Amino acid sequence: MMIPETLFRDACSRFATGVAIATVTGPSGAPHGLTVSAYTSLSLAPALLLVCIDRASSILPIFRESPHFAINVLTETQRDLSVAFSVKPEGRFDGVAWAPGRHGQPLLKNILAHFECGRVQIVTAGDHDILIGEVLDAQAFEGRPLIYFHRNYRSLR
């Protein structure tokens, strides 16, 4: 028996999660990215993480083709950035401070952490692709996280 989608979504919304932006450099060298809440560490040895991307996403093919991707963890002051990277169809990087990382992936400025990954596997599950990446470079910064809980942005108090 399948659970109703509305019940599943409502129950999942009760899990507080950080907010991040997954980024990738396209074949033309242009930066691409989207807001994700489904990313997590997977293994310490080797250092692996995973990110889940909806198969309906228009930029999923760029993530699938690139050998690298990055995860940028947002601070509590970056709600607008999260919204822009989740709703804007074009120009998501317009006016956004970023620089290419050691492996060429777009790394956002003034964030909590970033991870540059070499893609090692893609798993299709349901309506998402799960990209598994080996962490090649990472950096952590000071600040407070942007939290998403019960369909709303929150911050630690």
Secondary structure as UniProt FT lines:
FT   HELIX           5..12
FT   TURN            13..14
FT   STRAND          17..18
FT   STRAND          20..25
FT   TURN            27..28
FT   STRAND          31..36
FT   STRAND          39..43
FT   TURN            44..47
FT   STRAND          48..54
FT   TURN            55..56
FT   TURN            58..59
FT   HELIX           60..65
FT   STRAND          68..73
FT   TURN            76..77
FT   HELIX           79..87
FT   TURN            92..95
FT   STRAND          98..100
FT   TURN            102..103
FT   STRAND          106..108
FT   STRAND          113..125
FT   TURN            126..127
FT   STRAND          128..140
FT   STRAND          145..149
FT   TURN            150..151
FT   STRAND          152..155
//
